[in-house]
Amino acid sequence: MARSGGNHPAAARQPRRRPALLDRQEERAAIGQVLDTARDGFSSTLVLRGGAGVGKTVLLEYAIDAASDLRVTSVTGVQSEITMEFAALHQLLVPFTRGVRHWSKTTRMPRAPIRSPSVS
């Protein structure tokens, strides 16, 4: 089923004022499709990549504003955490674990990174 950024009723909400996205129709449509997929109860992924100053942050802010009816979480990587392999994942998941009193051994996060044996 094809979806576009404007087909879902929640997509009609107006986002907060941010810098204008000029000539970014393709990117906005892709963001709208990912959000519509989430609203329909399915997962989806969209990768934003590009050099400094091309507008990745503005597109992310646009996506956050357009997802005002969804739960949004984010992480920020910092240089000092580069050796902490699961730092960003931990930061991302902690808000979802609040209120969980007891986890079985199979659902707990590993205490140390699990490494594959090295091959020579």
N, CA, C and O atoms as a GROMACS GRO file, in nm:
protein
  480
    1MET      N    1   0.084  -0.117   0.000
    1MET     CA    2   0.000   0.000   0.000
    1MET      C    3   0.089   0.124   0.000
    1MET      O    4   0.176   0.138   0.086
    2ALA      N    5   0.069   0.213  -0.094
    2ALA     CA    6   0.150   0.334  -0.101
    2ALA      C    7   0.100   0.437  -0.001
    2ALA      O    8  -0.020   0.455   0.017
    3ARG      N    9   0.193   0.502   0.062
    3ARG     CA   10   0.159   0.607   0.158
    3ARG      C   11   0.235   0.733   0.123
    3ARG      O   12   0.345   0.727   0.067
    4SER      N   13   0.178   0.846   0.154
    4SER     CA   14   0.251   0.972   0.139
    4SER      C   15   0.233   1.053   0.265
    4SER      O   16   0.147   1.022   0.347
    5GLY      N   17   0.313   1.157   0.282
    5GLY     CA   18   0.313   1.235   0.404
    5GLY      C   19   0.181   1.301   0.438
    5GLY      O   20   0.161   1.338   0.554
    6GLY      N   21   0.090   1.317   0.343
    6GLY     CA   22  -0.032   1.388   0.372
    6GLY      C   23  -0.157   1.303   0.382
    6GLY      O   24  -0.265   1.357   0.402
    7ASN      N   25  -0.146   1.171   0.369
    7ASN     CA   26  -0.264   1.085   0.367
    7ASN      C   27  -0.320   1.053   0.504
    7ASN      O   28  -0.439   1.022   0.516
    8HIS      N   29  -0.242   1.059   0.606
    8HIS     CA   30  -0.286   1.020   0.740
    8HIS      C   31  -0.350   1.140   0.809
    8HIS      O   32  -0.298   1.251   0.798
    9PRO      N   33  -0.462   1.120   0.882
    9PRO     CA   34  -0.530   1.233   0.947
    9PRO      C   35  -0.439   1.312   1.040
    9PRO      O   36  -0.449   1.434   1.046
   10ALA      N   37  -0.349   1.245   1.114
   10ALA     CA   38  -0.261   1.317   1.207
   10ALA      C   39  -0.159   1.403   1.133
   10ALA      O   40  -0.103   1.496   1.192
   11ALA      N   41  -0.134   1.373   1.006
   11ALA     CA   42  -0.036   1.450   0.930
   11ALA      C   43  -0.087   1.591   0.900
   11ALA      O   44  -0.009   1.677   0.860
   12ALA      N   45  -0.217   1.616   0.918
   12ALA     CA   46  -0.274   1.747   0.890
   12ALA      C   47  -0.237   1.849   0.997
   12ALA      O   48  -0.255   1.969   0.976
   13ARG      N   49  -0.187   1.805   1.111
   13ARG     CA   50  -0.148   1.899   1.216
   13ARG      C   51  -0.032   1.985   1.170
   13ARG      O   52   0.057   1.940   1.099
   14GLN      N   53  -0.036   2.109   1.211
   14GLN     CA   54   0.068   2.203   1.172
   14GLN      C   55   0.188   2.195   1.266
   14GLN      O   56   0.170   2.210   1.387
   15PRO      N   57   0.310   2.171   1.215
   15PRO     CA   58   0.428   2.170   1.300
   15PRO      C   59   0.462   2.310   1.349
   15PRO      O   60   0.421   2.409   1.290
   16ARG      N   61   0.540   2.316   1.459
   16ARG     CA   62   0.587   2.445   1.509
   16ARG      C   63   0.671   2.515   1.404
   16ARG      O   64   0.719   2.452   1.310
   17ARG      N   65   0.689   2.644   1.419
   17ARG     CA   66   0.768   2.723   1.324
   17ARG      C   67   0.916   2.687   1.334
   17ARG      O   68   0.975   2.697   1.441
   18ARG      N   69   0.973   2.645   1.225
   18ARG     CA   70   1.115   2.614   1.212
   18ARG      C   71   1.163   2.678   1.083
   18ARG      O   72   1.082   2.729   1.006
   19PRO      N   73   1.293   2.676   1.059
   19PRO     CA   74   1.342   2.728   0.930
   19PRO      C   75   1.275   2.656   0.814
   19PRO      O   76   1.249   2.535   0.821
   20ALA      N   77   1.247   2.729   0.708
   20ALA     CA   78   1.179   2.671   0.592
   20ALA      C   79   1.267   2.566   0.525
   20ALA      O   80   1.389   2.580   0.517
   21LEU      N   81   1.203   2.462   0.477
   21LEU     CA   82   1.272   2.359   0.401
   21LEU      C   83   1.246   2.387   0.254
   21LEU      O   84   1.139   2.355   0.202
   22LEU      N   85   1.342   2.444   0.187
   22LEU     CA   86   1.327   2.478   0.046
   22LEU      C   87   1.372   2.361  -0.040
   22LEU      O   88   1.478   2.303  -0.017
   23ASP      N   89   1.291   2.326  -0.138
   23ASP     CA   90   1.324   2.218  -0.232
   23ASP      C   91   1.358   2.088  -0.161
   23ASP      O   92   1.449   2.017  -0.203
   24ARG      N   93   1.286   2.055  -0.056
   24ARG     CA   94   1.308   1.930   0.018
   24ARG      C   95   1.184   1.842   0.014
   24ARG      O   96   1.158   1.768   0.109
   25GLN      N   97   1.106   1.849  -0.094
   25GLN     CA   98   0.983   1.773  -0.104
   25GLN      C   99   1.008   1.622  -0.094
   25GLN      O  100   0.932   1.551  -0.028
   26GLU      N  101   1.112   1.573  -0.158
   26GLU     CA  102   1.140   1.430  -0.156
   26GLU      C  103   1.172   1.383  -0.013
   26GLU      O  104   1.124   1.279   0.031
   27GLU      N  105   1.254   1.462   0.059
   27GLU     CA  106   1.289   1.426   0.196
   27GLU      C  107   1.167   1.433   0.288
   27GLU      O  108   1.147   1.344   0.372
   28ARG      N  109   1.085   1.539   0.272
   28ARG     CA  110   0.965   1.551   0.354
   28ARG      C  111   0.867   1.438   0.327
   28ARG      O  112   0.802   1.388   0.419
   29ALA      N  113   0.855   1.397   0.202
   29ALA     CA  114   0.766   1.285   0.168
   29ALA      C  115   0.817   1.155   0.232
   29ALA      O  116   0.737   1.075   0.281
   30ALA      N  117   0.949   1.135   0.231
   30ALA     CA  118   1.006   1.015   0.293
   30ALA      C  119   0.981   1.016   0.444
   30ALA      O  120   0.947   0.913   0.502
   31ILE      N  121   0.998   1.131   0.507
   31ILE     CA  122   0.970   1.144   0.651
   31ILE      C  123   0.822   1.118   0.676
   31ILE      O  124   0.787   1.046   0.770
   32GLY      N  125   0.735   1.174   0.595
   32GLY     CA  126   0.591   1.152   0.610
   32GLY      C  127   0.554   1.005   0.596
   32GLY      O  128   0.467   0.956   0.668
   33GLN      N  129   0.619   0.934   0.505
   33GLN     CA  130   0.591   0.791   0.486
   33GLN      C  131   0.634   0.712   0.608
   33GLN      O  132   0.561   0.622   0.651
   34VAL      N  133   0.751   0.743   0.665
   34VAL     CA  134   0.797   0.673   0.785
   34VAL      C  135   0.702   0.700   0.901
   34VAL      O  136   0.668   0.607   0.975
   35LEU      N  137   0.659   0.823   0.917
   35LEU     CA  138   0.567   0.856   1.026
   35LEU      C  139   0.431   0.790   1.008
   35LEU      O  140   0.372   0.742   1.104
   36ASP      N  141   0.380   0.788   0.885
   36ASP     CA  142   0.252   0.721   0.859
   36ASP      C  143   0.263   0.572   0.889
   36ASP      O  144   0.170   0.512   0.943
   37THR      N  145   0.375   0.512   0.855
   37THR     CA  146   0.398   0.370   0.884
   37THR      C  147   0.394   0.347   1.034
   37THR      O  148   0.334   0.250   1.081
   38ALA      N  149   0.458   0.436   1.111
   38ALA     CA  150   0.457   0.424   1.258
   38ALA      C  151   0.315   0.442   1.312
   38ALA      O  152   0.274   0.370   1.403
   39ARG      N  153   0.242   0.536   1.257
   39ARG     CA  154   0.104   0.559   1.302
   39ARG      C  155   0.015   0.437   1.275
   39ARG      O  156  -0.082   0.413   1.347
   40ASP      N  157   0.049   0.362   1.172
   40ASP     CA  158  -0.026   0.241   1.138
   40ASP      C  159   0.021   0.120   1.219
   40ASP      O  160  -0.030   0.010   1.201
   41GLY      N  161   0.119   0.142   1.310
   41GLY     CA  162   0.162   0.035   1.400
   41GLY      C  163   0.278  -0.050   1.350
   41GLY      O  164   0.302  -0.158   1.403
   42PHE      N  165   0.348  -0.003   1.249
   42PHE     CA  166   0.460  -0.078   1.194
   42PHE      C  167   0.589   0.000   1.212
   42PHE      O  168   0.586   0.122   1.232
   43SER      N  169   0.701  -0.069   1.203
   43SER     CA  170   0.830  -0.001   1.215
   43SER      C  171   0.884   0.034   1.077
   43SER      O  172   0.844  -0.024   0.976
   44SER      N  173   0.973   0.129   1.076
   44SER     CA  174   1.035   0.173   0.952
   44SER      C  175   1.164   0.245   0.988
   44SER      O  176   1.183   0.287   1.103
   45THR      N  177   1.251   0.259   0.893
   45THR     CA  178   1.379   0.326   0.916
   45THR      C  179   1.406   0.424   0.804
   45THR      O  180   1.377   0.397   0.687
   46LEU      N  181   1.462   0.536   0.840
   46LEU     CA  182   1.504   0.635   0.742
   46LEU      C  183   1.641   0.684   0.785
   46LEU      O  184   1.659   0.727   0.899
   47VAL      N  185   1.737   0.678   0.697
   47VAL     CA  186   1.873   0.722   0.728
   47VAL      C  187   1.896   0.859   0.665
   47VAL      O  188   1.875   0.877   0.545
   48LEU      N  189   1.939   0.955   0.747
   48LEU     CA  190   1.977   1.087   0.697
   48LEU      C  191   2.129   1.095   0.702
   48LEU      O  192   2.189   1.079   0.807
   49ARG      N  193   2.188   1.119   0.589
   49ARG     CA  194   2.333   1.132   0.588
   49ARG      C  195   2.373   1.243   0.493
   49ARG      O  196   2.302   1.275   0.398
   50GLY      N  197   2.488   1.299   0.522
   50GLY     CA  198   2.539   1.407   0.439
   50GLY      C  199   2.642   1.486   0.518
   50GLY      O  200   2.656   1.469   0.638
   51GLY      N  201   2.711   1.571   0.450
   51GLY     CA  202   2.815   1.652   0.511
   51GLY      C  203   2.758   1.759   0.602
   51GLY      O  204   2.637   1.779   0.611
   52ALA      N  205   2.849   1.826   0.669
   52ALA     CA  206   2.811   1.934   0.761
   52ALA      C  207   2.740   2.045   0.683
   52ALA      O  208   2.784   2.086   0.576
   53GLY      N  209   2.630   2.092   0.740
   53GLY     CA  210   2.561   2.207   0.682
   53GLY      C  211   2.462   2.177   0.571
   53GLY      O  212   2.411   2.270   0.508
   54VAL      N  213   2.433   2.049   0.544
   54VAL     CA  214   2.340   2.018   0.435
   54VAL      C  215   2.194   2.016   0.480
   54VAL      O  216   2.104   2.006   0.396
   55GLY      N  217   2.170   2.025   0.611
   55GLY     CA  218   2.033   2.034   0.660
   55GLY      C  219   1.979   1.911   0.731
   55GLY      O  220   1.858   1.897   0.744
   56LYS      N  221   2.066   1.823   0.776
   56LYS     CA  222   2.019   1.702   0.846
   56LYS      C  223   1.944   1.740   0.974
   56LYS      O  224   1.838   1.682   1.001
   57THR      N  225   1.995   1.833   1.051
   57THR     CA  226   1.931   1.873   1.176
   57THR      C  227   1.794   1.935   1.150
   57THR      O  228   1.699   1.908   1.223
   58VAL      N  229   1.783   2.017   1.048
   58VAL     CA  230   1.655   2.079   1.014
   58VAL      C  231   1.554   1.972   0.974
   58VAL      O  232   1.436   1.982   1.009
   59LEU      N  233   1.599   1.871   0.900
   59LEU     CA  234   1.509   1.762   0.863
   59LEU      C  235   1.465   1.682   0.986
   59LEU      O  236   1.349   1.643   0.997
   60LEU      N  237   1.557   1.659   1.079
   60LEU     CA  238   1.521   1.590   1.203
   60LEU      C  239   1.421   1.671   1.284
   60LEU      O  240   1.325   1.616   1.338
   61GLU      N  241   1.441   1.801   1.292
   61GLU     CA  242   1.347   1.888   1.364
   61GLU      C  243   1.211   1.887   1.295
   61GLU      O  244   1.107   1.888   1.362
   62TYR      N  245   1.211   1.885   1.163
   62TYR     CA  246   1.086   1.876   1.088
   62TYR      C  247   1.014   1.746   1.124
   62TYR      O  248   0.893   1.746   1.147
   63ALA      N  249   1.089   1.634   1.127
   63ALA     CA  250   1.030   1.504   1.160
   63ALA      C  251   0.972   1.504   1.301
   63ALA      O  252   0.863   1.451   1.323
   64ILE      N  253   1.044   1.561   1.396
   64ILE     CA  254   0.994   1.567   1.535
   64ILE      C  255   0.865   1.648   1.541
   64ILE      O  256   0.770   1.607   1.607
   65ASP      N  257   0.863   1.761   1.474
   65ASP     CA  258   0.742   1.844   1.473
   65ASP      C  259   0.624   1.771   1.406
   65ASP      O  260   0.511   1.779   1.453
   66ALA      N  261   0.653   1.700   1.298
   66ALA     CA  262   0.547   1.629   1.226
   66ALA      C  263   0.498   1.506   1.304
   66ALA      O  264   0.393   1.451   1.272
   67ALA      N  265   0.574   1.464   1.404
   67ALA     CA  266   0.538   1.346   1.484
   67ALA      C  267   0.483   1.386   1.620
   67ALA      O  268   0.501   1.313   1.717
   68SER      N  269   0.416   1.498   1.627
   68SER     CA  270   0.367   1.548   1.756
   68SER      C  271   0.268   1.453   1.823
   68SER      O  272   0.246   1.461   1.944
   69ASP      N  273   0.207   1.364   1.745
   69ASP     CA  274   0.114   1.268   1.801
   69ASP      C  275   0.180   1.135   1.837
   69ASP      O  276   0.112   1.042   1.881
   70LEU      N  277   0.311   1.125   1.820
   70LEU     CA  278   0.386   1.003   1.848
   70LEU      C  279   0.484   1.028   1.962
   70LEU      O  280   0.516   1.143   1.993
   71ARG      N  281   0.532   0.921   2.025
   71ARG     CA  282   0.636   0.932   2.128
   71ARG      C  283   0.771   0.935   2.057
   71ARG      O  284   0.804   0.842   1.983
   72VAL      N  285   0.847   1.039   2.081
   72VAL     CA  286   0.976   1.058   2.015
   72VAL      C  287   1.086   1.058   2.120
   72VAL      O  288   1.074   1.123   2.224
   73THR      N  289   1.192   0.987   2.093
   73THR     CA  290   1.310   0.989   2.179
   73THR      C  291   1.433   1.003   2.091
   73THR      O  292   1.429   0.969   1.973
   74SER      N  293   1.539   1.052   2.148
   74SER     CA  294   1.661   1.071   2.069
   74SER      C  295   1.784   1.055   2.156
   74SER      O  296   1.774   1.055   2.279
   75VAL      N  297   1.897   1.041   2.093
   75VAL     CA  298   2.024   1.030   2.163
   75VAL      C  299   2.123   1.123   2.097
   75VAL      O  300   2.109   1.160   1.980
   76THR      N  301   2.222   1.160   2.174
   76THR     CA  302   2.330   1.242   2.123
   76THR      C  303   2.461   1.175   2.160
   76THR      O  304   2.489   1.153   2.278
   77GLY      N  305   2.541   1.144   2.062
   77GLY     CA  306   2.671   1.083   2.088
   77GLY      C  307   2.774   1.190   2.122
   77GLY      O  308   2.774   1.299   2.066
   78VAL      N  309   2.860   1.156   2.215
   78VAL     CA  310   2.970   1.247   2.251
   78VAL      C  311   3.101   1.172   2.241
   78VAL      O  312   3.106   1.050   2.262
   79GLN      N  313   3.205   1.243   2.211
   79GLN     CA  314   3.336   1.184   2.190
   79GLN      C  315   3.383   1.099   2.308
   79GLN      O  316   3.444   0.994   2.288
   80SER      N  317   3.355   1.143   2.431
   80SER     CA  318   3.403   1.070   2.548
   80SER      C  319   3.338   0.933   2.564
   80SER      O  320   3.388   0.850   2.640
   81GLU      N  321   3.228   0.906   2.493
   81GLU     CA  322   3.160   0.778   2.502
   81GLU      C  323   3.196   0.684   2.388
   81GLU      O  324   3.134   0.579   2.372
   82ILE      N  325   3.295   0.720   2.310
   82ILE     CA  326   3.327   0.641   2.191
   82ILE      C  327   3.368   0.497   2.223
   82ILE      O  328   3.346   0.408   2.142
   83THR      N  329   3.426   0.475   2.340
   83THR     CA  330   3.467   0.339   2.377
   83THR      C  331   3.356   0.262   2.449
   83THR      O  332   3.373   0.144   2.477
   84MET      N  333   3.247   0.326   2.478
   84MET     CA  334   3.133   0.261   2.544
   84MET      C  335   3.038   0.212   2.435
   84MET      O  336   2.958   0.288   2.382
   85GLU      N  337   3.050   0.084   2.404
   85GLU     CA  338   2.984   0.030   2.285
   85GLU      C  339   2.832   0.041   2.285
   85GLU      O  340   2.772   0.055   2.178
   86PHE      N  341   2.768   0.036   2.400
   86PHE     CA  342   2.622   0.040   2.405
   86PHE      C  343   2.570   0.169   2.470
   86PHE      O  344   2.455   0.173   2.513
   87ALA      N  345   2.652   0.272   2.477
   87ALA     CA  346   2.612   0.394   2.546
   87ALA      C  347   2.488   0.458   2.481
   87ALA      O  348   2.394   0.494   2.551
   88ALA      N  349   2.488   0.471   2.350
   88ALA     CA  350   2.375   0.533   2.282
   88ALA      C  351   2.249   0.447   2.293
   88ALA      O  352   2.140   0.499   2.313
   89LEU      N  353   2.265   0.317   2.282
   89LEU     CA  354   2.151   0.227   2.296
   89LEU      C  355   2.093   0.236   2.437
   89LEU      O  356   1.971   0.239   2.454
   90HIS      N  357   2.179   0.240   2.536
   90HIS     CA  358   2.134   0.254   2.675
   90HIS      C  359   2.058   0.386   2.692
   90HIS      O  360   1.950   0.388   2.750
   91GLN      N  361   2.116   0.494   2.642
   91GLN     CA  362   2.053   0.626   2.654
   91GLN      C  363   1.918   0.627   2.583
   91GLN      O  364   1.824   0.693   2.629
   92LEU      N  365   1.906   0.556   2.473
   92LEU     CA  366   1.782   0.552   2.397
   92LEU      C  367   1.673   0.472   2.468
   92LEU      O  368   1.556   0.510   2.465
   93LEU      N  369   1.711   0.361   2.532
   93LEU     CA  370   1.612   0.270   2.589
   93LEU      C  371   1.572   0.299   2.732
   93LEU      O  372   1.465   0.255   2.775
   94VAL      N  373   1.652   0.371   2.808
   94VAL     CA  374   1.622   0.397   2.950
   94VAL      C  375   1.483   0.457   2.970
   94VAL      O  376   1.413   0.413   3.062
   95PRO      N  377   1.438   0.554   2.891
   95PRO     CA  378   1.304   0.608   2.915
   95PRO      C  379   1.193   0.503   2.903
   95PRO      O  380   1.087   0.519   2.962
   96PHE      N  381   1.216   0.397   2.827
   96PHE     CA  382   1.115   0.294   2.807
   96PHE      C  383   1.117   0.189   2.917
   96PHE      O  384   1.025   0.107   2.926
   97THR      N  385   1.221   0.188   3.001
   97THR     CA  386   1.231   0.087   3.106
   97THR      C  387   1.186   0.137   3.241
   97THR      O  388   1.178   0.059   3.335
   98ARG      N  389   1.156   0.263   3.253
   98ARG     CA  390   1.108   0.316   3.381
   98ARG      C  391   0.980   0.246   3.420
   98ARG      O  392   0.890   0.228   3.338
   99GLY      N  393   0.970   0.207   3.546
   99GLY     CA  394   0.852   0.140   3.595
   99GLY      C  395   0.858  -0.011   3.584
   99GLY      O  396   0.771  -0.081   3.637
  100VAL      N  397   0.959  -0.063   3.517
  100VAL     CA  398   0.974  -0.208   3.507
  100VAL      C  399   1.045  -0.254   3.634
  100VAL      O  400   1.160  -0.218   3.657
  101ARG      N  401   0.976  -0.334   3.715
  101ARG     CA  402   1.032  -0.376   3.845
  101ARG      C  403   1.120  -0.499   3.831
  101ARG      O  404   1.228  -0.506   3.892
  102HIS      N  405   1.077  -0.592   3.755
  102HIS     CA  406   1.151  -0.717   3.750
  102HIS      C  407   1.164  -0.764   3.606
  102HIS      O  408   1.065  -0.778   3.535
  103TRP      N  409   1.286  -0.787   3.566
  103TRP     CA  410   1.312  -0.840   3.432
  103TRP      C  411   1.368  -0.980   3.448
  103TRP      O  412   1.448  -1.005   3.538
  104SER      N  413   1.329  -1.069   3.362
  104SER     CA  414   1.386  -1.204   3.366
  104SER      C  415   1.530  -1.197   3.317
  104SER      O  416   1.570  -1.099   3.255
  105LYS      N  417   1.606  -1.302   3.344
  105LYS     CA  418   1.747  -1.304   3.302
  105LYS      C  419   1.761  -1.294   3.152
  105LYS      O  420   1.862  -1.241   3.103
  106THR      N  421   1.665  -1.342   3.077
  106THR     CA  422   1.676  -1.339   2.931
  106THR      C  423   1.650  -1.200   2.873
  106THR      O  424   1.688  -1.174   2.759
  107THR      N  425   1.586  -1.110   2.948
  107THR     CA  426   1.557  -0.978   2.895
  107THR      C  427   1.653  -0.871   2.945
  107THR      O  428   1.646  -0.757   2.899
  108ARG      N  429   1.741  -0.905   3.037
  108ARG     CA  430   1.836  -0.805   3.088
  108ARG      C  431   1.944  -0.775   2.985
  108ARG      O  432   1.981  -0.861   2.906
  109MET      N  433   1.992  -0.652   2.988
  109MET     CA  434   2.104  -0.614   2.903
  109MET      C  435   2.231  -0.679   2.957
  109MET      O  436   2.244  -0.695   3.078
  110PRO      N  437   2.324  -0.716   2.870
  110PRO     CA  438   2.449  -0.774   2.919
  110PRO      C  439   2.527  -0.672   3.000
  110PRO      O  440   2.521  -0.552   2.973
  111ARG      N  441   2.600  -0.720   3.100
  111ARG     CA  442   2.680  -0.630   3.183
  111ARG      C  443   2.803  -0.581   3.109
  111ARG      O  444   2.847  -0.468   3.130
  112ALA      N  445   2.858  -0.661   3.024
  112ALA     CA  446   2.977  -0.623   2.946
  112ALA      C  447   2.948  -0.652   2.800
  112ALA      O  448   2.866  -0.738   2.768
  113PRO      N  449   3.014  -0.581   2.712
  113PRO     CA  450   2.993  -0.607   2.569
  113PRO      C  451   3.024  -0.752   2.536
  113PRO      O  452   3.121  -0.809   2.586
  114ILE      N  453   2.943  -0.811   2.451
  114ILE     CA  454   2.967  -0.945   2.404
  114ILE      C  455   3.051  -0.934   2.278
  114ILE      O  456   3.012  -0.867   2.183
  115ARG      N  457   3.163  -0.999   2.278
  115ARG     CA  458   3.254  -0.988   2.164
  115ARG      C  459   3.261  -1.121   2.091
  115ARG      O  460   3.254  -1.228   2.152
  116SER      N  461   3.275  -1.111   1.961
  116SER     CA  462   3.295  -1.231   1.880
  116SER      C  463   3.441  -1.271   1.888
  116SER      O  464   3.528  -1.185   1.902
  117PRO      N  465   3.469  -1.400   1.878
  117PRO     CA  466   3.611  -1.441   1.878
  117PRO      C  467   3.679  -1.385   1.756
  117PRO      O  468   3.620  -1.378   1.648
  118SER      N  469   3.803  -1.345   1.772
  118SER     CA  470   3.876  -1.290   1.658
  118SER      C  471   3.925  -1.403   1.569
  118SER      O  472   3.959  -1.512   1.616
  119VAL      N  473   3.929  -1.376   1.441
  119VAL     CA  474   3.973  -1.474   1.343
  119VAL      C  475   4.102  -1.423   1.281
  119VAL      O  476   4.110  -1.307   1.239
  120SER      N  477   4.202  -1.510   1.277
  120SER     CA  478   4.332  -1.471   1.220
  120SER      C  479   4.343  -1.521   1.079
  120SER      O  480   4.445  -1.498   1.014
   0.00000   0.00000   0.00000
